[in-house]
Amino acid sequence: MLLPGLILILVYSYGPMAGIAIAFQKFFPTTGVFGSKWVGLDNFEYVFKLPSFANVLRNTVFISFMKIVVGQIVPIVVALLLNEIVRKAYKRTVQTFIYLPHFLSWVILGGVLVDILSPSEGIVNHLLASFGAAKPIFFLADNRWFPYVLVMSDVWKDFGFSTIVYLAALTSINPALYEAAVVDGANRWKQTLHITLPGMVPIVVLMATLSLGQILNAGFDQVFNLYSPIVYESGDILDTFVYRLGLVEFQYGVATAVGLFKSVVSLLFIAGSYYLAYRYANYRIF
């Protein structure tokens, strides 16, 4: 029964890896992999000397890092707040509402964000104007705001899913600890501080360390649907850089070199995060 699955993995996951040879060639589709000239590391040297590459790498790391940090804090806070709700029907309704954006694609969410962040008709700028803002903010066309829009919209989309993980962790805490705390006179805040938060530490450490492997994955779908040439300075990431080099400018070898560089660095981060997860959270796959 495993054979069809193994064949699919070999064909669609391992088969395309042979294409990394293009990173070391001056590749032309007409001559193919076997007919293109071998240039060694020239594509990598060309990429690293591009003035825009350092900016793209900096944008990728900054956006990814902010997504990891904020994406860890918000679900923990929401999970703690939901844990305090006694009425199960209300709690499940809130959970369902915050979980829904996870199922929507960035094509749909991108359209929603364009509407609500519009400088002329968007509800956000209308609210800011009601609080005394003198000028509308061009959230999707201002390099000062665009990275933070990416971070907050990504958290909005996925914090409901992460909240479920932390709620599951809360159920594993021994109720006898809370009963003993009540007997000792501890209020809800002290129970949260001395029982709930320490009980969540292993899963928080595990989620944080595993997310390190995504440090160079800033989210192609999201950025591609929201950015424009005006915000390339602050929003261009490695994935969109590869897209433009390969499919817009037809520099296939250079684009593959950038993709291979990202994959190698990501592999090192994944190995490091797996080691940290094993060391500090006793998490292991094998």
N, C-alpha and C positions, 0 to 999 in steps of 0.2 A: 504493500500500500504506500510505502514511502517513495517508491521509484518515480511516479509522475512528479512529485514535489521536488525530488533531487534533480530530475532532468530540467525542470523549470528554473531552478536555482543556477544550475550550470550554464544554461543557455542565456538567461537574462541578467545574472549577477556576475558570474565569473567569465563568461565568454567576452563581454564588452571590455574586460580589463586588458585584453590584447591591444586595444586601441591606444594605450599609453605610449606605444612606440611612436605615435605621431608627435609626442612632445619632443622627440629627439630628431625630427625630420623637418625639412622644408616641404611640407605636404601639399600636394595638389590632388584634388579628387579625380582628375583625368588619368593620373599615373598610378594612383592608389598607394597603399602602404609599401608594397614591394618595389614600386618603381620610383618612389620619391627619394630625394637626396638626403643622406644621413648627415646631420650637422652637429651632433653631439649635444653639448650644453649651451649652444648659441641662443636658443629660444629662452632659456632661463636667464642668461646674462642680459638679453634684450629686455625682458620683463623687469628685472630688478633695477635696470637703469632708467626705466620710464619714470618721468616726474610724477605721474598720477598714481603709480603703484603704492608708494608709501602712504599716500592719503587714503587710498582704497583699503589698505590693510589696517590703518588706524581706525577708519570708520567701522570696519567689520568687527574688530576687537571691542571697540567702545560700545557699539550697539548690542553685541552679543553679551558682553559683561553686564550691561545695565539690565538687559532682559533677564539674565540669570538672577541678579540680586533682587530686583523688584518682583520678579516672578516667584521668588521664594518667600518674600516677606508677606505679600498680599494674601496668598492662600492660607498661610498660618494664622493671620489675624482673622480672616473670614471664618476659618474652621473653629477658632476659639469662640467667636461670637455666635456661630450657629449652634455650638455645643451648649450654649447657655439657654437656647430656646426650648421651652418645655412642651409647647403644643406641636405634636408631630406633623399634623397636616400643614401648618404654617411653615415649619422647617423644611418639609419636602417640597413645598411650592417654591420657596426661595432657592433651594438647591436646583430644582428644574430650571428656574428662570436664569440663574447664573451659568448653568451648564450648556444652555442652548447655543451660544455663539461658537462653541467648540466644533459643532457640526456644520457650520457654514464655511464656504470657501472664501478665500481672500478676494475673489472677483466680486462676490456679493457684499462682503464687509467693506471692500474698497469703495464701492458705490455709496454705501451708507455713510462712510467717513467723509467722502467728498461733499455730500449733502449737509451733514451736521457741522462740518468745519468750514463751510463756505463763508468768505468774508462779507458777502452781501445778504445771503438768505439763511445762513447756518444758525442753528439754535444756540451754539456755543458763543458766537460773537454777539448775538442778541442778548444773552445773559450777561456777558461782560459789559455790554453797553448799559444795561440796566443798573450795573454796579459802578458806573462812572467811567468806564474805559473810553478814552477820547477817540481812538482809531481802531478799526477792525484789524485783527491779526490774520495774516496769510499763513496758516499753519502748514499747509502743504507746499508753500512756495517761498518759505523763509528758512535759510540754513540754520538760524538760531533755534528754531522750533521743531524742524522736521525730525531729527533723531529722537526727540522725546515723544513725538506723536507715534513713531514706530514702536517705541518701548511700551507706552501706555496702551496702545491699541492691541499689541501682542498679549499683554497681561489681561486685558479685557476679554480677549478671545479664549484664553486657556486657563485662567485662574480657577474657573469652576471645576475643571477636570482635576487639577492639583488639589483642590480643596477636599475632594472625595478621598484622596490618599491620606490626607492628614486626619480627616474624620474617622477613617478606619483605624488609624494609629491611636486615636483617643479611646476607641472602644476596647483597646487592649490593656488599658491602665486598670489596675485592680480597684474595684469600687470600695473595698475595705479601707483603702488609704483615705478616701474622702470621708467615710464614716468616722474614722479615727480623728481626722482633722476637725470635723464638726464637734465631736466630743471635747476636743481641746480648745474649742472656741474660735477656730479659724474661719474668717469670712470667705466669700467667693474669690476675692482678689488674692488672698494669701494661699488659697487652695490652688488657684491657677499658677501662682508664682513658684510654689514649693512642690506641687504634685504634677500638675498638667504639663507645664513646660519641660521639666526634667524627663517626664515620660515620653515626650515627643522628640527628645534630642537624637536618639538613634536614627529615626526616619528622616529627620531634618539633615543630619550629616550625610546619610545615604543619598538623598535627593540632590544635595548640593554638590557632592563629589562626582556623582554620575553626570550632572549637568555640565561639568568642566569639559567633557568631550564635545560639547556643542559650541565651544568658544569661537570657532570660525564659521558657524552656521547662523548667520544673522537673519535668514529667512528670505529666500529668493521670491517666493510667491507674493509675500506681503510688500516687499520693496518694489518689485516690478509693477504691481498694480497701483502703487501710490506715488512713485517718484516721477520726476521730469528733469530735463537738462538743467533747470534752474537750481535744483538742489543736489546736483551731482557732487558738489564739494563736501556735503555733510552726509549724503545718503547713499552714495555709490559703494557697494560692497563687492567682495570677491566674486560672488555668484553672478551678479549683474555685469560685472567687469568681464567675466568669461563669456557671458552671453553676447555682449557687444563685440568683443574681439573675434569670436568664432562665427556667429551667425549674421552679424551686421557688417563687419569689416573683413570677413573671410580669412582671418589669420588663424587657421586651424591649429598649426603647430604651437603658436604662442598661447592660444586659448587653452590647449591641452596642457601646456607647461604650467600655467597658473592653476588649473584644476588639480594637476598632480601634486603641486606644491601644497595646496590646501589639504589634499587627502593625506599626505605624509604627516603634516603638522597635526591634523585632527587625530590620526592614528596614535601619535605620541601622547596627545592629551587624553585620549580614551584609555590608553594603557596606564597612564598616570592616575587617572580618576578611578580606574578599577582597582589599582593597588591601594589607593587611599580608602576606598569603600571597604576593601577587605581588611585593611589595617585598623580602621576606626569604627566601622559599623558591622564587621564580621559578615560582609556580603560577598558571596562568591557564586559564580555560575557553574563552575566545574568542581 
